[in-house]
Amino acid sequence: MMNPILLAAIPIISYFFLLLARMKVIPQNAVLLPSPPRLPIIGNLHQLGSILHRSLYKLSKQHGPLMLLHLGTVRTLVVSCPKIAEEVIRNNDLVFATRPKSKVMGALSYNKNDIAFAQYGESWRQMKKLAKTHLLSSQRVKSMSSDRAEEVSLLLEKVADAASRGNGVICLTEILNSYVTNVITRAVLGSWVTKEKKKLLSKLSHESSALFYEVFFEDFFPNLNWLDVLRGSDRKLKNYMKNWDALFEEIIKNHGRESKEVNGKNNTYFIGTLLELQNDSSLGFFLTNDHIRGLTLDMIIAGIDTTFATLDWCMTELVRNPEVMKKVKDELRKVAHGEDMIIEELLGQLSYLKVFIKEVIRLHPSSPLLLPRESLEECQIQGYNIPKQTRLVINAWAFGRDKSYWEAPEQFKPERFFDSNVDYKGKDFYFIPFGVGRRICPGMDFSMVVIEIALANLLHCFDWSLPRGITVEDMDMIECGGVISSRKQKLELVPIASKVN
Ligand code: HEM
């Protein structure tokens, strides 16, 4: 009779061979790529820690700036140095222009009818064009400046109000989060959205970025998709999407009830424009409800947490670096000419504030691994053959710490950007917090103005310090795990109204 242990092992061994067959046996050259030793079946999954960009950085120190990981059945190429990223984008941007399939991305994009998670192709191109034209173009961003001015006034009121209560300590993280949620939902969904709905939206948006870390067996082991049903992950995702569906239904129902003219101002918002475009035959393609949902959800998910995380890091670094805060405030005083508030027209004169923000996003890019891509066909990188359907992860977080490009990268020194043309617009491969190539973030200008105007006024109107008994050394600078890298510790500060002049 057969040994019972051997008998029990048969299904596991067969499954392993099945997986190898599914992987279509890795081509010879690809095997030569530096790769950490892996375990059968799970590959390198066990080597990934909770903060992915940090564990990939650590692995790259041992295995090199171009390494191949096997995440279950998924071949994943990790690029940790700007020179190789430049080679990939310059020679193979088109090859890597698509996003990989994943259960969460599929659901959040309403079946890839969006921009961020869509497959490369005509639909993605049309959606990106719509977002750029009707929400994110510099002209459109400018046209929403009075909405932002109202939200900034509200932000300042909230700070003053919170500070007047208790011991004057406020949770700035929460206030910043609600400011960014308000600005972005107002531009995307209109101003009818109630306080409760905004809270729900912000909660759902945070949960979305956490969802990316929810392990779906289907993504790494397609044959084990039944385990997702068994573990309840499938049901959890469906229930989660039901919340968004309900919200969209209500928004669509409310659309049209709100007047286009509010207090004499044009009250156009993104989803309203999209709903109107549905009836526009000159559009050249049919804009489905799923397109509208996918596109709107993108703006919320891709826009809110990234912008909020950056603003929160900015205030954190200002408090950690009082001499930098002083320089920002000095510049603001000069530019404000005694006015109570900084208006957007003055932002162009705030050159120190701008280099300060660059320094923050060099060290704390809110999307540290950009968004994953996948090869549409076989290609060559650094002389290696990279097969079709290889996933690509670019560690932009590591680039900001690369000693070959940055002098004393661990130091916080905004002045490094003075007399330098280095920018985050995708031309300087060692500074790509917004990504590069065809898939670059279209929301750069929008997020920057939302951040700059808030910072300028928070700094112009208040002096900031840490609560009594807390020192800079007590500030934990570690980030949350998840696709968006916000600071884990909430920022609690004491604001004191500053004297203008
Ligand atoms: C500080 C704020 C932001 C940061 C750091 C950021 C960063 C990024 C990054 C790294 C990517 C991936 C690029 C790539 O794959 O190469 C991306 C994509 C994207 N972002 Fe942003 N983003 C920010 C704000 C926004 C805002 C405000 C919006 C819209 C309201 C937005 C919409 C998008 C969209 C739609 C994509 C997908 C582009 C595509 O796949 O073609 N982002 N962003």
Residues whose N, C-alpha, C, O or C-beta is under 5 A from the ligand:
A	BS01	HEM	I115 A116 D298 M299 A302 G303 T306 T307 T310 S366 S367 L370 L371 P433 F434 G435 V436 R438 R439 I440 C441 P442 G443 F446 S447
